[in-house]
Amino acid sequence: MNQTITFGSIEIKYRLQYADRKSLGISVNSDMEVSVKAPEGTSLEKIKEKIKKKAPWIIKQQSYFLSFHPKTPARKFISGETHLYLGRQYSLKVIKGKDESVKLIGKFIEIITMDKQNAGRLLIDWYLMNAKSKFPLIAKPLIEKFAKYKVEPSAIFLKKMSTRWGSCTPKGNIILNPELIRASKGCIEYVIIHELCHLVHLNHTQKFIDLQTKEMPDWKKWKMRLEKLLA
């Protein structure tokens, strides 16, 4: 059952389920969706009242997860358009030629292609190629740091995700969004450390936050930079 409450100027949508339980439970998942489980027979007014009391926490959780939501604007992949690579901005230069290649040349990302309509595909493939080579190098020393907690990712995979920068599977695999290659090294490290912390603490508890702060004291700075850089 989908419901909505208004908290100030903010509208909070939530999914309500009745269950055989004694207390009301509220959770926010990584997609910023709010779930409410209430004891059977609880009135809707009482449920809404409790949700409003928890509204500041709900909004805080949604804001927290928002940093992991890629916000890539639509691109045309034409000359003069700016694109990011490892946190730096480059101007795209699309040149018609006999071969197909993508290169960093000074302040430009130069794409040579027989058909300019292929520029977008070539650039995406280039990003993916660099993500495959760069991410393991950035992750290696971080994984070694976490060995003291007796954890190690089973593997690191790349997967384009529409709502996350990274994730950790129950089997201990870390999945990174290749779009992260557009962000600076510090931002990439932040996402990797965040997922490594999940190998120690599954949920976003205070212990999780404390561990993340211990391993990356300035994580909030990189979180904000990631939000602004890829907004």
Residue pairs with C-beta under 8 A, 6 or more apart in sequence:
1 15
1 16
1 17
2 13
2 14
2 15
2 16
3 13
3 14
3 15
3 16
3 36
3 44
3 47
3 48
4 11
4 12
4 13
4 14
5 11
5 12
5 14
5 48
5 51
5 52
5 55
6 12
7 52
7 55
7 59
10 55
10 59
12 34
12 51
12 55
12 58
12 59
13 34
14 26
14 34
14 35
14 36
14 51
15 33
15 34
15 35
15 36
16 36
16 38
16 47
17 35
17 36
17 37
17 38
18 37
18 38
18 39
18 40
18 41
18 42
19 37
19 38
19 39
19 40
20 39
20 40
21 37
21 38
21 39
22 39
23 39
24 36
24 37
24 38
24 39
24 42
24 47
24 50
25 36
25 37
25 38
26 34
26 35
26 36
26 50
26 51
26 54
26 57
26 58
27 34
27 35
28 34
28 35
28 58
28 61
28 62
28 65
29 35
29 65
30 65
30 68
30 163
30 164
30 167
31 65
31 163
32 61
32 62
32 65
32 66
32 69
34 58
34 62
36 47
36 51
38 47
51 58
61 204
64 204
66 227
67 165
67 223
67 224
67 226
67 227
68 163
68 164
68 165
68 166
68 191
69 163
69 164
69 165
70 161
70 162
70 163
70 164
70 165
70 177
70 179
70 230
71 230
71 231
72 179
72 230
75 81
75 83
75 120
77 92
77 94
77 111
77 119
77 120
77 123
78 92
78 94
78 116
78 119
79 92
79 93
79 94
80 91
80 92
81 91
81 92
82 89
82 90
82 91
82 92
83 89
83 90
83 92
83 109
83 123
83 182
84 90
84 182
84 183
84 229
84 230
85 104
85 109
85 127
85 130
85 181
85 182
86 134
86 181
86 182
86 183
86 184
86 185
87 182
87 183
87 184
87 185
87 186
87 187
87 229
88 184
90 104
90 107
90 108
90 109
91 107
91 108
91 109
92 108
92 109
92 111
92 119
92 123
93 105
93 108
93 109
93 110
93 111
94 111
94 113
94 116
94 119
95 110
95 111
95 112
95 113
96 112
96 113
96 114
96 115
96 116
97 112
97 113
97 114
98 114
99 112
99 114
100 112
100 113
100 114
100 118
100 122
101 111
101 112
101 122
102 109
102 110
102 111
102 112
102 122
102 123
102 125
102 126
103 109
103 110
104 110
109 123
109 126
111 119
111 122
111 123
113 119
113 122
127 178
127 179
127 181
127 182
128 158
128 178
128 181
130 181
131 158
131 176
131 178
131 180
131 181
132 158
132 178
134 181
134 188
135 156
135 158
135 176
135 180
135 181
135 188
135 192
136 156
138 185
138 188
138 189
138 192
139 156
139 174
139 192
142 189
142 192
142 193
142 196
143 152
143 153
143 196
145 215
146 152
146 196
146 199
146 200
146 215
149 199
149 200
151 172
151 196
151 199
151 200
152 172
152 199
153 168
153 172
153 173
153 174
153 195
153 196
153 199
154 171
154 172
154 173
155 173
155 174
156 173
156 174
156 175
156 176
157 173
157 174
157 175
157 176
158 175
158 176
158 177
158 178
159 175
159 176
159 177
159 178
160 177
160 178
160 179
161 167
161 175
161 177
164 177
165 176
165 177
165 179
165 180
165 191
165 226
166 174
166 175
166 176
166 177
166 180
166 191
166 192
166 194
166 195
167 174
167 175
167 195
168 174
168 175
168 195
168 198
168 199
169 175
172 199
174 192
174 195
174 196
175 195
176 191
176 192
176 195
179 230
180 187
180 188
180 191
181 188
182 229
182 230
183 225
183 226
183 229
183 230
184 225
184 229
186 221
186 222
186 225
187 222
187 225
187 226
187 229
189 216
189 222
190 216
190 219
190 222
190 223
190 226
191 226
193 212
193 215
193 216
193 219
194 212
194 219
196 215
197 208
197 211
197 212
197 215
198 208
200 208
200 211
201 207
201 208
201 211
212 219
213 219
216 222
